[in-house]
Amino acid sequence: MSKEGLKKSLSWIAEDMVGNQLSCGHLKTRERNQDPELYIRKRQRLKENNTRGQNASTLSGKIMTTHTWRVWAIYIILTANLSEEQALKQVCPSCDATQFCNCSSRGLNFIPSGLTGKITGLNLAHNRIKHIRTHDLQQAVNLRVLLLPSNEISSIEEDSFHSLAKLELLDLSNNSLAHLSPAWFEHLFALQHLNVQGNSYSDLGGSSLFSNLRNLSALYLGNRQFSTIRQGNFEGVTLLNELWIDGGNLSQYEPGSLTLVRKIHHMIINLKSVDVFSVIVGDLLHSVIWLEVRKIAFSIPAEMQLLRVMSFSFAKKISFKQVLFTDATVPEMISIAEDMTQLMEVEMKDCRLLGTGQWSTQIHINQSRSLRVVTIEKLSIEEFYLFSDLTAVLDIVSPLTKVTVKDTKVFLVPCRLSQRLLSLEYLDLSENLLRDQSLAHSACQGGWPLLQILNLSQNSLSDLKMTGKSLSHLRNLILLDISQNNFGEIPDTCQWPGNLKHLNLSTSQIPKLTTCIPLTLEVLDVSANSLKEFGLQLPFLKELYIAKNQLKTLPDAAPIPSLVAMTIRGNKLNSFSKEEFESFKKMEMLDASDNNFICSCEFLSFIHHQAGIAQILARWPESYICDSPLAVRGEQVGAVHLSLMECHRSLTVSLICALVFLVILVLVVVGYKYHMIWYVRMTWAWLRAKRKPKQGPPKDICYDAFVSYSENDSDWVENIMVQELEQACPPFRLCLHKRDFVPGKWIVDNIIDSIEKSHKTLFVLSEHFVQSEWCKYELDFSHFRLFDENNDAAILILLEPIQSKAIPKRFCKLRKIMNTKTYLEWPPGEEEQQQIFWFNLKLALKS
């Protein structure tokens, strides 16, 4: 049961116990309240039976007490475990989904408490743990990986690992263990990898430490104090994928100690004693497939006789790392290698050779030997410039198919040696000192006849035309790596091997590509140059690597119709269109990451809607970042969505301009139809008039009244009203627009001047008046000039009945006057009433 389930069960038990007690008490109370007599009788019976039930009650009480204490004990233990889990989370907060917890470099002095069965991996490296106690790992029953390197562990209690039956990897390296105990590993039945290197023990004890480790495949032993290996130390170990013995000071090895291990795929041994090494090799003749020797000096020819036993080894590969050779011992070692009937590969890394290759004996080939691969990396030859032409090995190199001589200061391969490499298919001469002339000599006619792959990267080549010519006779050459040289500008025409398909020219300071590049290529790498364009015609090209250049657009697809994969990351590419992308009909992979993309609407629309683009773009989407617009800089291209206005800015501006133009056009039409220009001019005239004195002196009054009327009412005005008023005694002088306006003067100025020079203003109101545009203009101005001054200079004559609703709403003051003030109404056909009308009108004009 899980801890969560147990906790819930405990809660239910506690609730049930409390509920039972409450229920009993509740029943007693209910009986006492409902029937007191019945309750008394029951109490008497209980007293009578008290003696008989005493034993049963006591037993029941004990059971209840025991049960309660057990529940509380489990609850306390569970709470303690939960607290320990919380403490573990504080120490190791980083546990991944597989429950592998990284507690390294946290200054821990002990293995943290709170380890549970959930944890599958625990990294406690680089702490200060000194002791491992029995209970430290007792609960971690599902632990599969336990890393304890680089601590200060000096003691481990014997039962510390007993619960780790599922443990597969245990690393106790670089601690302070002075001895190793078989009891530690007794129950580690699933253990596959064990590392106890870098401690302070001097031997592996008197019996086998690993007899119960039936699944062990990798074992790492030894340290600076390790000096003795005894028979029986490896009892129980039969098959190992890797065995590493760090025995720099190993001085005692009991013969037969490693014979119990029937098969070792990779044996690494680090020791100084040639004598001990020869004995160990004698035990490994038939079990080791790959023998790796480290930090030993083969400097004395007499010692090499001890290694003659290696001639009977079945090893297929021998590696030498940090090993010393001399001119005297190299021929012996080559002779031993020749006699190893199954040896296929020899490897030398970080070794030293004291000498100049003047080997005293001629080395002859053994026709039965199987050696095919030689790898030499970083071989230190102090006087390399005096090194001989390797005449001594000419007879043994012809079977070699793969040769690597890397970072060894090679400046020349003798032509005779090249011509003897008749089976060579792979040659790596990278990181050396080859120049154009020395390459021509090294790749002489007849040399490397079957060569298919050649690596000349990071040398001192500078003439691409000469390089191609030197290699042009290699008819089988398929792949050529001449990257990290200094070619600079390249010519227009070059000679190349006829079957060359792969060419690497990266990091070669090439500013521009020319037709020097061979047409036969299927793979071309021109990364990290200074290219600004790519327009080569390469009909068979399938892969193009053009990263870290200065290209601003994708290459044209037409000259490279077979392209399947292209890497153009780290250029100056801003975007690419749907047409450019789809022009590569066979494209399966495009790496355009790490460019400064302009996230335009067109580009984003293409990215978001192009089917299957996520499967074609490499490193998508995390390495495709917007550089502009500024609002989305630093965001992933696939996550950016611009608004409609941002995407169609020109269209938006065009629509706004069109809308503004339409509004202006409507205003012009409306203004023309409703004489808006006249209103504007009238308003301007009124504003000028406002600045004049509101009422001129009496000497400026020229008229008794200015008459405002409709042209349709002119007959009544001119033939009746004018005759009546101007022929009166005394006569009234009226201002009529037909008669008194100044010709050529703007009508608004005429109206303003006439009103200002008139004592009163007569408005002859009729249906025609309120419908007349000019009357509206005069009435509008009268609003401004007369009504705004709050005077009573206006006299209204109602020539015919008018509904106030018929008056335009903008003439609000006129409507107000007609509703609040008296106006004169013309009585048609009633002569007596007309006389009264004229009397009142004359009286109003005189007021």
Secondary structure in CASP SS format (residue, H / E / C, confidence):
PFRMAT SS
TARGET T0000
AUTHOR 0000-0000-0000
METHOD secondary structure of the structure
MODEL  1
M C 1.00
S C 1.00
K H 1.00
E H 1.00
G H 1.00
L H 1.00
K H 1.00
K H 1.00
S H 1.00
L H 1.00
S H 1.00
W H 1.00
I H 1.00
A H 1.00
E H 1.00
D H 1.00
M H 1.00
V H 1.00
G H 1.00
N H 1.00
Q H 1.00
L H 1.00
S H 1.00
C H 1.00
G H 1.00
H H 1.00
L H 1.00
K H 1.00
T H 1.00
R H 1.00
E H 1.00
R H 1.00
N H 1.00
Q H 1.00
D C 1.00
P H 1.00
E H 1.00
L H 1.00
Y H 1.00
I H 1.00
R H 1.00
K H 1.00
R H 1.00
Q H 1.00
R H 1.00
L H 1.00
K H 1.00
E H 1.00
N C 1.00
N C 1.00
T C 1.00
R C 1.00
G C 1.00
Q H 1.00
N H 1.00
A H 1.00
S H 1.00
T H 1.00
L H 1.00
S H 1.00
G H 1.00
K H 1.00
I H 1.00
M H 1.00
T H 1.00
T H 1.00
H H 1.00
T H 1.00
W H 1.00
R H 1.00
V H 1.00
W H 1.00
A H 1.00
I H 1.00
Y H 1.00
I H 1.00
I H 1.00
L H 1.00
T H 1.00
A H 1.00
N H 1.00
L H 1.00
S H 1.00
E H 1.00
E H 1.00
Q H 1.00
A H 1.00
L H 1.00
K H 1.00
Q H 1.00
V H 1.00
C C 1.00
P C 1.00
S C 1.00
C E 1.00
D C 1.00
A C 1.00
T C 1.00
Q C 1.00
F E 1.00
C E 1.00
N E 1.00
C C 1.00
S C 1.00
S C 1.00
R C 1.00
G C 1.00
L C 1.00
N C 1.00
F C 1.00
I C 1.00
P C 1.00
S C 1.00
G C 1.00
L C 1.00
T C 1.00
G C 1.00
K C 1.00
I C 1.00
T C 1.00
G E 1.00
L E 1.00
N E 1.00
L C 1.00
A C 1.00
H C 1.00
N C 1.00
R C 1.00
I C 1.00
K C 1.00
H E 1.00
I E 1.00
R C 1.00
T C 1.00
H C 1.00
D C 1.00
L C 1.00
Q C 1.00
Q C 1.00
A C 1.00
V C 1.00
N C 1.00
L C 1.00
R C 1.00
V E 1.00
L E 1.00
L E 1.00
L C 1.00
P C 1.00
S C 1.00
N C 1.00
E C 1.00
I C 1.00
S C 1.00
S E 1.00
I E 1.00
E C 1.00
E C 1.00
D C 1.00
S C 1.00
F C 1.00
H C 1.00
S C 1.00
L C 1.00
A C 1.00
K C 1.00
L C 1.00
E C 1.00
L E 1.00
L E 1.00
D E 1.00
L C 1.00
S C 1.00
N C 1.00
N C 1.00
S C 1.00
L C 1.00
A C 1.00
H C 1.00
L C 1.00
S C 1.00
P H 1.00
A H 1.00
W H 1.00
F H 1.00
E C 1.00
H C 1.00
L C 1.00
F C 1.00
A C 1.00
L C 1.00
Q C 1.00
H E 1.00
L E 1.00
N E 1.00
V C 1.00
Q C 1.00
G C 1.00
N C 1.00
S C 1.00
Y C 1.00
S C 1.00
D C 1.00
L C 1.00
G C 1.00
G C 1.00
S C 1.00
S C 1.00
L C 1.00
F C 1.00
S C 1.00
N C 1.00
L C 1.00
R C 1.00
N C 1.00
L C 1.00
S C 1.00
A E 1.00
L E 1.00
Y E 1.00
L E 1.00
G E 1.00
N C 1.00
R C 1.00
Q C 1.00
F C 1.00
S C 1.00
T E 1.00
I E 1.00
R C 1.00
Q C 1.00
G C 1.00
N C 1.00
F C 1.00
E C 1.00
G C 1.00
V C 1.00
T C 1.00
L E 1.00
L E 1.00
N E 1.00
E E 1.00
L E 1.00
W E 1.00
I E 1.00
D E 1.00
G E 1.00
G C 1.00
N C 1.00
L C 1.00
S C 1.00
Q E 1.00
Y E 1.00
E C 1.00
P C 1.00
G C 1.00
S C 1.00
L C 1.00
T C 1.00
L C 1.00
V C 1.00
R C 1.00
K E 1.00
I E 1.00
H E 1.00
H E 1.00
M E 1.00
I E 1.00
I E 1.00
N E 1.00
L E 1.00
K C 1.00
S C 1.00
V H 1.00
D H 1.00
V H 1.00
F H 1.00
S H 1.00
V H 1.00
I H 1.00
V H 1.00
G H 1.00
D H 1.00
L C 1.00
L C 1.00
H C 1.00
S C 1.00
V E 1.00
I E 1.00
W E 1.00
L E 1.00
E E 1.00
V E 1.00
R E 1.00
K C 1.00
I C 1.00
A E 1.00
F E 1.00
S C 1.00
I C 1.00
P H 1.00
A H 1.00
E H 1.00
M H 1.00
Q H 1.00
L H 1.00
L H 1.00
R H 1.00
V H 1.00
M H 1.00
S H 1.00
F H 1.00
S C 1.00
F C 1.00
A C 1.00
K C 1.00
K E 1.00
I E 1.00
S E 1.00
F E 1.00
K E 1.00
Q C 1.00
V C 1.00
L E 1.00
F E 1.00
T E 1.00
D C 1.00
A C 1.00
T C 1.00
V H 1.00
P H 1.00
E H 1.00
M H 1.00
I H 1.00
S H 1.00
I H 1.00
A H 1.00
E H 1.00
D H 1.00
M C 1.00
T C 1.00
Q C 1.00
L C 1.00
M C 1.00
E E 1.00
V E 1.00
E E 1.00
M E 1.00
K E 1.00
D C 1.00
C C 1.00
R E 1.00
L E 1.00
L E 1.00
G C 1.00
T C 1.00
G C 1.00
Q C 1.00
W C 1.00
S C 1.00
T C 1.00
Q C 1.00
I C 1.00
H C 1.00
I C 1.00
N C 1.00
Q C 1.00
S C 1.00
R C 1.00
S C 1.00
L C 1.00
R C 1.00
V E 1.00
V E 1.00
T E 1.00
I E 1.00
E E 1.00
K C 1.00
L C 1.00
S E 1.00
I E 1.00
E C 1.00
E C 1.00
F H 1.00
Y H 1.00
L H 1.00
F C 1.00
S C 1.00
D C 1.00
L C 1.00
T H 1.00
A H 1.00
V H 1.00
L H 1.00
D H 1.00
I H 1.00
V C 1.00
S C 1.00
P C 1.00
L C 1.00
T C 1.00
K E 1.00
V E 1.00
T E 1.00
V E 1.00
K E 1.00
D C 1.00
T C 1.00
K C 1.00
V C 1.00
F C 1.00
L C 1.00
V C 1.00
P C 1.00
C H 1.00
R H 1.00
L H 1.00
S H 1.00
Q H 1.00
R H 1.00
L C 1.00
L C 1.00
S C 1.00
L C 1.00
E C 1.00
Y E 1.00
L E 1.00
D E 1.00
L C 1.00
S C 1.00
E C 1.00
N C 1.00
L C 1.00
L C 1.00
R C 1.00
D H 1.00
Q H 1.00
S H 1.00
L H 1.00
A H 1.00
H H 1.00
S H 1.00
A C 1.00
C C 1.00
Q C 1.00
G C 1.00
G C 1.00
W C 1.00
P C 1.00
L C 1.00
L C 1.00
Q C 1.00
I E 1.00
L E 1.00
N E 1.00
L C 1.00
S C 1.00
Q C 1.00
N C 1.00
S C 1.00
L C 1.00
S C 1.00
D C 1.00
L H 1.00
K H 1.00
M H 1.00
T H 1.00
G H 1.00
K H 1.00
S H 1.00
L H 1.00
S C 1.00
H C 1.00
L C 1.00
R C 1.00
N C 1.00
L C 1.00
I C 1.00
L E 1.00
L E 1.00
D E 1.00
I C 1.00
S C 1.00
Q C 1.00
N C 1.00
N C 1.00
F C 1.00
G C 1.00
E C 1.00
I C 1.00
P C 1.00
D C 1.00
T C 1.00
C C 1.00
Q C 1.00
W C 1.00
P C 1.00
G C 1.00
N C 1.00
L C 1.00
K C 1.00
H E 1.00
L E 1.00
N E 1.00
L C 1.00
S C 1.00
T C 1.00
S C 1.00
Q C 1.00
I C 1.00
P C 1.00
K C 1.00
L C 1.00
T C 1.00
T C 1.00
C C 1.00
I C 1.00
P C 1.00
L C 1.00
T C 1.00
L C 1.00
E C 1.00
V E 1.00
L E 1.00
D E 1.00
V C 1.00
S C 1.00
A C 1.00
N C 1.00
S C 1.00
L C 1.00
K C 1.00
E C 1.00
F C 1.00
G C 1.00
L C 1.00
Q C 1.00
L C 1.00
P C 1.00
F C 1.00
L C 1.00
K C 1.00
E E 1.00
L E 1.00
Y E 1.00
I C 1.00
A C 1.00
K C 1.00
N C 1.00
Q C 1.00
L C 1.00
K C 1.00
T C 1.00
L C 1.00
P C 1.00
D C 1.00
A C 1.00
A C 1.00
P C 1.00
I C 1.00
P C 1.00
S C 1.00
L C 1.00
V C 1.00
A E 1.00
M E 1.00
T E 1.00
I C 1.00
R C 1.00
G C 1.00
N C 1.00
K C 1.00
L C 1.00
N C 1.00
S C 1.00
F C 1.00
S C 1.00
K H 1.00
E H 1.00
E H 1.00
F H 1.00
E H 1.00
S C 1.00
F C 1.00
K C 1.00
K C 1.00
M C 1.00
E C 1.00
M E 1.00
L E 1.00
D E 1.00
A C 1.00
S C 1.00
D C 1.00
N C 1.00
N E 1.00
F E 1.00
I E 1.00
C C 1.00
S C 1.00
C H 1.00
E H 1.00
F H 1.00
L H 1.00
S H 1.00
F H 1.00
I H 1.00
H H 1.00
H H 1.00
Q C 1.00
A C 1.00
G C 1.00
I H 1.00
A H 1.00
Q H 1.00
I H 1.00
L E 1.00
A C 1.00
R C 1.00
W C 1.00
P C 1.00
E C 1.00
S C 1.00
Y C 1.00
I E 1.00
C E 1.00
D E 1.00
S E 1.00
P C 1.00
L H 1.00
A H 1.00
V H 1.00
R C 1.00
G C 1.00
E C 1.00
Q E 1.00
V H 1.00
G H 1.00
A H 1.00
V C 1.00
H C 1.00
L C 1.00
S C 1.00
L H 1.00
M H 1.00
E H 1.00
C H 1.00
H C 1.00
R H 1.00
S H 1.00
L H 1.00
T H 1.00
V H 1.00
S H 1.00
L H 1.00
I H 1.00
C H 1.00
A H 1.00
L H 1.00
V H 1.00
F H 1.00
L H 1.00
V H 1.00
I H 1.00
L H 1.00
V H 1.00
L H 1.00
V H 1.00
V H 1.00
V H 1.00
G H 1.00
Y H 1.00
K H 1.00
Y C 1.00
H C 1.00
M H 1.00
I H 1.00
W H 1.00
Y H 1.00
V H 1.00
R H 1.00
M H 1.00
T H 1.00
W H 1.00
A H 1.00
W H 1.00
L H 1.00
R H 1.00
A H 1.00
K H 1.00
R C 1.00
K C 1.00
P C 1.00
K C 1.00
Q C 1.00
G C 1.00
P C 1.00
P H 1.00
K H 1.00
D H 1.00
I C 1.00
C C 1.00
Y E 1.00
D E 1.00
A E 1.00
F E 1.00
V E 1.00
S E 1.00
Y C 1.00
S C 1.00
E H 1.00
N H 1.00
D H 1.00
S H 1.00
D H 1.00
W H 1.00
V H 1.00
E H 1.00
N H 1.00
I H 1.00
M H 1.00
V H 1.00
Q H 1.00
E H 1.00
L H 1.00
E H 1.00
Q C 1.00
A C 1.00
C C 1.00
P C 1.00
P C 1.00
F C 1.00
R C 1.00
L E 1.00
C E 1.00
L C 1.00
H H 1.00
K H 1.00
R H 1.00
D H 1.00
F C 1.00
V C 1.00
P C 1.00
G C 1.00
K C 1.00
W C 1.00
I H 1.00
V H 1.00
D H 1.00
N H 1.00
I H 1.00
I H 1.00
D H 1.00
S H 1.00
I H 1.00
E H 1.00
K C 1.00
S E 1.00
H E 1.00
K E 1.00
T E 1.00
L E 1.00
F E 1.00
V E 1.00
L E 1.00
S C 1.00
E H 1.00
H H 1.00
F H 1.00
V H 1.00
Q H 1.00
S C 1.00
E H 1.00
W H 1.00
C H 1.00
K H 1.00
Y H 1.00
E H 1.00
L H 1.00
D H 1.00
F H 1.00
S H 1.00
H H 1.00
F H 1.00
R H 1.00
L C 1.00
F H 1.00
D H 1.00
E H 1.00
N C 1.00
N C 1.00
D C 1.00
A C 1.00
A E 1.00
I E 1.00
L E 1.00
I E 1.00
L E 1.00
L C 1.00
E C 1.00
P C 1.00
I C 1.00
Q C 1.00
S H 1.00
K H 1.00
A H 1.00
I C 1.00
P C 1.00
K C 1.00
R C 1.00
F C 1.00
C H 1.00
K H 1.00
L H 1.00
R H 1.00
K H 1.00
I H 1.00
M H 1.00
N H 1.00
T H 1.00
K C 1.00
T C 1.00
Y C 1.00
L E 1.00
E E 1.00
W C 1.00
P C 1.00
P C 1.00
G C 1.00
E C 1.00
E H 1.00
E H 1.00
Q H 1.00
Q H 1.00
Q H 1.00
I H 1.00
F H 1.00
W H 1.00
F H 1.00
N H 1.00
L H 1.00
K H 1.00
L H 1.00
A H 1.00
L H 1.00
K H 1.00
S C 1.00
END
